[in-house]
Amino acid sequence: MVFNSSGQLVYNVHVRNGVVVDAYGNEVPGCSVNEDGYVVDAYMNIIDPATGDLMN
């Protein structure tokens, strides 16, 4: 789960082709993938997409 640019929690996210998407395949605004392959959400939380663990 990540926070999008509106501050809402989005569940069931994953990385597809270098883009963070929700369960329906829609891009999650405010989220990106860093150079290490981790998801960075709108609040700068760094999440391992393989495990869902918070890295920072």
Secondary structure, DSSP 4 states (H G I P E B T S, - for coil): -EE-TTS-EE-S-EEETTEEE-TTS-B-TT-EE-TTS-EE-TT--EE-TTT--B--
